């Protein structure tokens, strides 16, 4: 039990939500313990503007969703 608690204490997840034309286009959980994880989707079009929001999760709860940020 103690070992599991130590592992959970280092676990941080991010929820990444990608929006296109005010509709949720993509949502993914990223485990930061595994290092950098690029977000990639075949359904994205480079001519369209995309926006994203991020939320952090861990054993203590979750953060508020960030404001919409334009991806450039």
NORMOKA-V864320 format. One record per backbone hydrogen bond with DSSP energy under -1.0 kcal/mol. CO is the residue of the C=O (numbers start at 1). NH is the residue of the N-H. Records with the same first field share a line. If there is no record, write none. Layout:
# NORMOKA-V864320
CO: NH + NH
This chain:
# NORMOKA-V864320
1: 5
2: 6
3: 7
4: 8
5: 9
12: 32
13: 57
14: 30
15: 55
16: 28
17: 53
18: 25 + 26
19: 51
20: 23
23: 20
26: 18
28: 16
30: 14
31: 34
32: 35
41: 44
45: 48
50: 71
51: 19
52: 69
53: 17
54: 66
55: 15
56: 63
57: 13
58: 61
61: 58
69: 52
